[in-house]
Amino acid sequence: MNRLLAAACLAFILLGAVSLGAPIKKKPVVKSKSRAKATKKRVAVARPAPVAPQIRAAASSNVSEWLNQPGTMEQPAALVPFFEQLYRLESGLGKDVLRILHYGDSHTAADDWSGTARYLLQARFGDGGPGFTHAGHPYLGYRRSDIKSSSSRAWYSDGLIGRVGDGMYGLSGVSMSTARAGETVTLQAECSSAELHFLRQPAGGLVEVFDNGVIVDTISTAGEPGAGVFNLPVSPGLHQLSARTRGSGQVRLFGWVTENPRGLTYDMLGLNGAQANIGLKWEESILAEYYRRRPPGLIILAYGTNEARNKDWTHESYRDMFVQLIDRYRRLAPSASILVIGPPDHFFRYRTGLASHEKIDIIIDAQREATLARGAAFWDLRERMGGKGAMGKWVAAGMAQGDYVHFTGEGYRLLGAALYKELMGQFATYVRVRNESTALAPITSPITSKILNGQANENQ
C-alpha cells in the first residue's frame, strides 16, 4: 500500500509540477566508481538560451496542458493480452513475473523515461526485480536507475552504432568481449534468482562467477555458437554479483537477469543512435532462446528520431521494414502485446532557421500503417507532447535540451509518467469491460473468452 501511495504521489508530481513550477524529485540513481571516472569525458549537454520567467511560465503551462489531455492510444485492443496479465497479477490470480521489454534509441537509453514508467508500474503491480541488465557498462552513459553495475577496462563492446559486428548478441543487441584474464563485470541488485547470459562459441574461455564475494562456480563458454545461460543459486536479498575471466580464451557476455518470484519487470533496451531496423540485424536463434526463457507480456518499440534524419528512408521502405520488425517480434513472442511509440517532435536547422523536422511526418505515418497492418498498438508521442512544433515550448519550459532533440531529465520523467497514465487509462477501460462481461455471462461465454484470448474489440 505504501508503494502504491508513493507511485500515485509521484505521478501527480510529475504531471502537475510543470504548471506549478515545482521541482521534480528524481528517484536516486546509484553511481558506480567507473561511471564517476567516465563523467569527465561526457559530451556537454546542449543548453538553450536564457528564457524570461514569464515566457518559461507560459511554456510550462502549455506542456502541462498537453500532457493532461485525454488519451491518444490507437488500436488499444491490441494490448488486451497484456492487460489480462496485469489484471491477473494485481488480483492475485497470476503467480509469475510479468515482463516488459522497451527497445528504442537514445530517448530510451537514458532510463529517465523508462525508469519512471518502471517505478510507477512496479509500485502498483509488484517489484519483479531489475530483469535484464547489461553486463557492465557497454557504452558511455549507460545506467539503470534501480541497480549498481561496473566493469573493468579491457572489454570491447559490440553491437553499438558503428559496431554492427556479427549479430550474435543477447536480448539487447549488445555484447562485451575480452580475451584477457582477470577482467570483471559486476552487478548489485535485490533479487531472488539470477542468471548470467553469454555466447557459447568454439574455444570460448572460462568465467568465474561470484555472489557476495564468494565464488559460486567456474563455467566454460566453449561450445557450438548459441545462447548460453548460467543459473546462480541465490537466496532472496541484496546480491553483489560478479563475473571474472580466467585464462586467455575469448569470452563474450550479454548481461544479467535478476528477478523476484512475482511482480513486474521493465527491461530498458535502448541504444544511442539506433534506428528500428537494428533489431533485424540480431541473430534470431539466440534471441529466440532468451525469449523462450523469459516470455514478455509487452514489447515496446520506440524509434524514429534517427530515421527522420536518414535520407535513405521513404514512406514505403520504412513501413515495409517496420512490418518485418513487428513480424519478427511476433515470432519471438507470439502471446505478447506490441506497442509502437512514435518519435517525439524535434527541430532541424533549415536555411530559414530552426523548425520541426518535416520527415517526422513520414516516419509517424509509416509506423501507424505498420501497426494497423500487424495488429499492434500505436502511441503518437509527438501528438501527446503537443504536436508539430511543440519542442520549442518544451525547450522554453526547461524540459528539453538546447539541441531541440533530447529532453532534460525532468522532461523524460514527465514522458514516463505520461506513458504510465496512458497505459493505466486503457487498463481501467479493459477492467471495466472485463468485469461487465463477466457479470453478464459465465466465464466461458463468447464475450469473455474473446477478452481473455486478446480478441476484444476496442469499442466493446
N, C-alpha and C positions, 0 to 999 in steps of 0.2 A: 504493500500500500504506500509506503514511503517513497519507493522508486517511481510509482505511478504519479504521485503528487509532484515529485520533483520534475518528472517529464512534462506534466501539464504546465507547471510553472515556467519551465524552460521554453516550451513552445509559445506561451504567452509573451514572454520577454522578447524572444527572437522576432516574433511577428508584430509586436507592438512597440519595440524600442526605437524603430526608425522615426515614427511620428512623434514619440515622446522625447526624443533626443537623449535617451538614457544609454549608458554604455552597455554593451553586450558582454556578459560574463562568459568567458570561454572555459570549457572543461579543461583542467590542467593537462598539459602534454608532457609526458616524461621524456627527457632527452638523454641519450647516451653520450659518453665521453667522445666517441668517434664522431658523432654528429656535431658536437660542440666545436671540435677542431676544424670541421669542414665549413663552419659558418662563415669564416673569413673569405672563403673562395666563392661564395654565392654571388650571383649577379644581383645588383641593387634593384629593389622594387621600383617600378616606374611610378613616380609621384606626380599627381596632377597639379596644375597651377592653383594658387590660393583662391578660395571661393569666399565671397562675402557671406556673413552669417545669415542674412535674410534669404539669399539665394540657396544656401545649403538647407535651410529650414523648409523652403518651398519644395526643393527636390526630394527631401526626406519624406515629406507629406505625399508626394506623387508615388514614391516607391512603396510606401505603406499602403496606399490605396490600391495599387496594382496587385500587391501580394494578397490582399484580403478580398479580392473579387471571387465570385463563385468558381467552382472547379472547371477545369478545361480539358479533362481527360477524354480522349477519343477511343472508341472501342473498349470501354471498361469491362465489358463482359468477358474479354479475353483473360482477365485477371481472376475469374471465378475459381479455378483450381487453387490458386494461391490463397485467395480469401477463405476458401473452405479449410485449408490447413491452418490459417490464422485463427479461424473460429474454433477449430478443434483444440488448438494449442491454448487459447485463452480460456475455454470452457473446461479444460482438463481432460478432454477426450483424447487428445494427441499426446503421446508419450515420448516422441522423438524430437530431434533437433530440426528446426525449420531453417533452411539456408537461403540467403540472398547473395547473388554474385553481381557485382556492379563493375562492369567494364566501361572504359572511357579514356579520355585524353587528359591533359593537364588539369582541367577543371575537377576531374575525379581524383587525380593523383595527389592533390594537396591534402585530402582526407578531412578538410573542414566541412565540405558539403556532405560527403558520405558518412563522416564521423558523427555529424549531428543527427542524420537520419538513423544511424545505428543506435546512438544513445537513446533517442526517443522511442524507437521500436523495441529495444531490449527492456527499457523501463516498463513498458506496458505488457509485453508478451514473454518476458523472461530472458535472462542472460545465458545464451547458449555457449558463451566463450568467444575468444577472438576469431575462431575459424581459421582460414588460411592466411598466413602472413609470409612475406618474402624471407628467404634465407639471408640474414644480414641486411646490408644496405646496398642494393644493386645499382642505385643511381643517386646522385647528389640531391638532397632534399627529400628523400623517401622518409616517410614517417607514418605511424599509426597512432591515433590518439589514445588507444587503450592498452598498448604494450610498450616494452622497452627492448630494443634489439641493438646488436652491434656486429661488426665483422672486422677481421684483420685486413691488412693492406694488399696481399698478393692474390686477390680474387679477380677474375675477369668476368664482367657482366655481359651477357649475350642476349639478343632479342630486343634491345633498345633501338630507337630510331637511329639509322645509320649502321646498325649492327644486326642485320637481319639473320645471319647465321644459317643453321641447318633446320630450324623449326622444331628441333627436338627439345621442347620445353614443357613445363608443367602447366598448372591451372592459369597462371598469369601471363604466359608467353615470355617469361624472363628466366634466365638461369645464371648461376655463379659457378665458375670453374677455376680449378687450380691443379697443378701437378707438384706443388711444393708441400713438404711435410710441415706439420705444426700450424697450419692455417686454420682459423676458427670462425665460427658464426655462433651467436648466442641469442637467446630469447627469454625474456622474463614475462610470465603470464600466469593468470589464475585459470586453472583447468582441472578436469577430471580424467582426460585422456589426451594423448599426444602422439603425433606421427611426424617422421621426417621423410620428405619426398625427395627423390633423387633419380638420376638417369642410370639405368643399367647399361653398360657398354663393355665391349671386349677390352680386357686388360684394365678394367676400372680399378681404382685404388681403394684403400682401406680408410674407414672413418670410425673414430672413437666417439661414442655418444655418452654424454654425462647428464645427470639430473642432480641439481643442488650440489655440485662439486664431486659427486660420486660416479665413477664410471659404471655405465649400465651394460654396455656391450661394445664389441668391435665388429663392425659389419663390412662386408665386401660389396662393392658396387659393380663387380665384374659380372658379365652375362650377356645374353642376347639383347640388342638395343630395345629398350622399352621402359615402362614406368616402374620405378622402384619405391617401395614403402617399408619403413621400419617402425613398428609399434613399440612405444616406450611403455613399460609397466609403471604407471604413476597412480598416486592416490590423490583425492581431491585436495586442492590448496594452491598455494603460490609455488611456482617452479622456476628455477633458473636452469634452462636447458642449453646445452652447448654441443657442438659437433666439431671435432678436430681431426684433420687429415693425418694419416700415418704412412710413411713410405713415399715413394715417388710416382705412384700411379695417378692417372688423371681422374679427378673427382668432379662431378657436376651436380650441384644441389639446386632444387627448385624452391623449397620452402618448408615451413612447419604447418601442422594443423593441430590446434589446441581447442578442445570443446568441453562442454559440460553435458550431463546426461539429458537435459531438457531445456528448451528455450529457443532463442533465435540467434543466428549468426549473420553477419553482414560483411562479406569479403570485399575489400577495396582493391580493384584490379586495374587501376588507371595507369597510363604511361604518357609521359610528356611527349608532345608532338605526334601522338598516334592518330591515325585515320582508321576508319572502321574496317577496311579490308585487311588490316594487320591480322585480324582473327582468322582469316582464311589461309594464312601462311604457317600456322602452327600445325604440327603433326597430329592428325585427328585420332590415331590409335592410342597415343599417350593420353590425350585429353579424355578419351572415352573411358579409360581405366579409372582416372581420378573422378570423373563424373559418376561412374558406377559406384564407387566407394562412398561418395558424398552427393547424392542426388539433390539438386537445388529445387526450391519451390518457386523461385522467381529469378529471372535473369534480366538485368538492366543493361541496355546498350546506349551509351551516352556519347555520341560522336557528332562531328560536323563542323567544328570551328576550323580545323586544319584543312578539311576538304574544301571549304569555301575559298581558301587561298591557293588551291591547286587548280591550275588552268586545264588540266587534263580531264577533269570530270565534267561530263554533260549530265543533263537530267536523266537521260535514258541509261547511260553507263552506270551512274551511281545507283539508280533504282534497281537495276538488274543485279549489281554487286550486293546490294543490301538484302535483296530477296535470297541470294545464295547464302549470305551470312545468317539470316534467320533460319533458313533450312538446315544449316549446319548445327545450330544450337538445338533445333527440334530433334535432330538425330541423336545428339548427345544427351538430351534431357526431354524425352517425349512427354512427360507429365508436368513439366514446368510451364509456368506462365512467362511470357516475354513482354517487357515494357521497353519501348524505344523512347528516349528523351531527346528531343531536337536540340540543336545548338542555341546558345543564348545570342542575343544581339551583340555585335561588336563593330567597331568603326575601322575604316580603312582610309588612309590618307590619299585622296584623289588630288588631281591638279587644282581642283576648286576648293580643296580643304578636306577636313575630316567629315565623314558621313558613314551611315550604316552600310556595311558591305552588301552590295547588291546580290552576290551569288548565294547568300544565305537563303534567299527565296527558293532557289533551285534545289538546294540541299534539303530544306524542310519539305517541300512538295514531293521530292523523290522518296524521302523517308516515310511520309504519310501514305503514299501509294503502296510502298512495300509492305507496311504494316497492315494495310487494308487487304492486300492480296494474300497475306500469310496469317491472318488472324492474330495479330499482336496488338497490344495497346500502344497508344501514342500520346505523349505529353509534349505540347508545344511550349518549350521553356521560354522562347523569345516572347510569345504572347503573354505568358504568365508574368514576366518581368516588365511588361509594359508595351510590348510591340516594337515595331521597327523604329529605330532612333532612340529607344529608351536608355541605351547605355550612357548617353550624355547625362541624363538625370542621375543615374547610379554613381557616376564619377563625381558629379557635383555634390551628391549626398555623402560622399566619403565611403561608399560601399563598393567601389570598383577602382582599379588602379589607373595610373596615367597612361598606360598603353592602350586603354579603351578596349581591351580584350579580356583580361583577367579581373577577377573580383578581389577585394580585400578579404581577410579572414572573416570579418563581420558580414560581408556580403555573401560569402559562401555559406556561412551558418544560417543566414536568412533563407537561402535557397534550400538548404537541408530541411529546415523547419517547414518550408512551403511544400516540399515533396512529401514529408510526413503527413501534413494536413490534407494534401490531395489524396493520398492513399487511404487515410482514415475516413475521409468523407465518402469515398467509394465503398470502403469496407462497411461503413454504417448502413449504406443502402443495401448492400448484399445481405447483411444480417437481418435487416427488416424484411426483405423479400423471402429469405430463407425461413424465418420464423412464421411469417404469414402463410407460406405454402405448407409448412409442417402442421400448422394449426388447422388448416382446411382439409388436409388429406393425410393418410398414413404415410410412413416413411418410404414405402415402396411405390408411392404414386408417381405417375409420369413427370409431373411438375418438379417434385423434389428430386427425383432421380436425375433429371436434366441439370438441376443446380449442382448436385453433388458430383456429377460427371463433367462439369465445366461446359455445359451446353446451353446455359441460360441466356435468354435474350435480354439485352440491357434495358429494354422497355417493359419487361415483365413487372 
